[in-house]
Amino acid sequence: MVHGSLRRVVVTGLGTVNPCGLGVPTTWESMVAGRSGTSRVTRFDTEGLRTQIAGEVKGFDGEARFGRRAVRRLGLFMQYAIAAADEAIADAGFRREDGPIQGIDRDRFGVYVGTGIGGFPEIAAQAEAMFAEGVSRISPLFIPRALNNLAAGQLAIRYGAQGPSICMATACAVGNHSIGEAFKSIRYGETDVVIAGGTEAALTPLGFGGFMTMRALSKNNDDPAGASRPFDRDRDGFVMGEGAGIVVLETLESARARDAHIYCELVGYAATTDAHHITAPSPGGAGAARCMTKALEVAQVRPEEIDYINAHGTSTPANDPAETAAIKTVFRDAARTVHISSTKGVSGHLLGAAGGLEAVAVCKALQTGVIPPTANLIHPDPLCDLDYCPGDARETRPSIALSNGFGFGGTNACLVFRKL
């Protein structure tokens, strides 16, 4: 529960790289319009594969952004994280000129950026080199390009953050976990400013093929833009995506002292585990329901006060009904009136970057008063019978929003944001 001694935490910066756009403005425009960023895979040959579609990041040029020498030392998931964080830092109004950010106590400046899988392209490429030419052909830069924690580590080096540098790997919930743990770090006085979120770049034959052979991916190859269809009766799996979503968190006191723009306040976070199955949600979404309930308790918010839920909504046969059931358990009568949408209809499922991107979406919804629709929801599943905002975006001016993130292994993380 909240006590008077706990510090208030606000969001002052947003950044993203994802299939819908390189940056927050183009991404938000696509989300509000319900315009999908998914397409047929171009990065490798999918001829003869059951699934041939994905949410690729388009137009991203790492060498142009960072230089050829730097890119040799940066895995793709690190590049996405840096690009998103650069945008978020600039958006937050912090000054940086080829070195540490100015005006921050570096000992109280942290980075909480996680990933589900990390350096998959680097692992696959170096494995091929080893099998073809022997161990001596492995690049000496392989490990620094592939280690999961080096997205956070590279950000800490880039911005001069000498507080905690933390990388969690909680699958598709890691963005929410990272933002939530950063929230706690600031709230309890360990840090003053934290860069938080998630990043992922696993679109390789190995990563893509792994999800495909476990039959998790949509096979709607003839309609890539319409393949991710959360809560629709015709959904047949998720569309694999990539990218990064980053937020800058700081104390309310700090933000006001430097007259920063504040998107909203982060007021609640909780984490639970289903302890049920390696991939399937617990029956009736029980673990997700406990997580939502705990997050609302931390935020001191009643279910009926929530205006908007950004659902995990993966477009899979098992997840969507389980999340629906969980919302009904937690919200009871209010489940019928709360606005709910899944932005994965346009972005696809960014795995470890999903929670970061969706936090960006929630902050924009609170800032603009607009709730993005659930794209491609044409024929609602009878088991998903709540208001999932099909069709057009809604100008409802939400004040309090909940963001859900769930992952393989039954890991759950929920965040509650409030408009100031």
C-alpha positions, 0 to 999 in steps of 0.5 A: 500500500502507498504511504506518505514517505514513498516518492511519486514517479512520473513518465517524462520521455517516450521512445520506440522503434517498431514495425509501425514506425521509427519513433513515437509520432509515426507509431502513435499515428498508426495505432490510432488509425489501426494501420498495421505494420506487419508484412511478408518477411523480407529478411530471409527466405520463407518459401515453403514455410507454414508462416511467411509474415512478420512485423519487421522494423522497416527503414532502420539503418544502424550504420547511419545512426551510429557509424560502422565502427560502433555497429560492429560492437552492437547487436541489433537488439542493442541498436533498437534499444539505443535508438528508442532511448535516444528519442526518450531522453530527448523527449524528456528534455535532458541535455547530452552532447556525445557524453553523459547526460547533464544535470543528473546525479549519475549515482542515482541514474539507472537503466532497467531494460530487458529482453526476452531472447537478446542476441539471436541474430548474433548467436545464429550467425556465429554458430554457422561460422563455427560449424562451417569453419571451426571455433577459431572463426568465432568473432571476438565481438560475438559475446559483447554483441549477444549478451542480454544485459548489454542493451542496458549496459550500452545505455548506461555507458552512453548516458553515464548512468552509474546507478543500477543497470538491470536486465531481466529476461521474463519473456513477453512480460519483460517490458512491464517488469522492467518498468515496474521494477524501475518504478519501485527503485525510484519510489523507494529512494534508490534512484531519481531517474531511470531509463526503462523498457524492453527490446527484441530482435529475434527475427531470424530463421532460428527464432522465427522457425522456433515459434512457427514449429510450436504452432504459435504463429499466424498462418494468414500469409495472404493477408499480412496486415490483417493476420494479427487479430486479437479477440477475433474468432478467426485469429490463428496465432500471433504475428512475430515482431521486433523493436524497442519501447523505452520510457524515462521515469523520474520523481515528480519532484525532479520533473517539476523542478526542471519544468519537464513535460509530464505524460502521466504518473505511474502509480501501480505495479505488480508481478505474479506467476501462474505456476501452471504450464510453460506456455499456456495461461492458468485456467480462467486467467487466475494468475493474470487476475491476481496480478491485476488485483495486486497492481490496483491495490498498490495504486489504491485504485478501484476496478471501476476507476480504470478507464482503459486497459491495454490488453496483452491480447496476443491474438492466440487461441489460448491467451485472449479468452484467458485474459477476458476471463481474468478481466471479468474476475477482477472488474466484475460489473465494470468489465462490461463498461471499461474500454479495452484494446490490444495494440498488437493488432497493428504492431504484432507481438514484439516479445520482449519489447511488447511491454515497453511499446504498450507503455508508450501507447498507454502514456499517449492515450492518457496524454491525448485522450484517445484510445487506439482501437483493436485492429482487425477485430471483425468477428468477436469471439463469443468467449471474448465478449467485452468492449475491445474497441473494434473499428475506430479510435475513441476520444474518451479522455481516459484518466487511469489506465492499466497495461497487462503483460504476460509471458511464457512460464506463466509470468505476469506483470501489470502497470497502472498509470494515472493522468496528472 
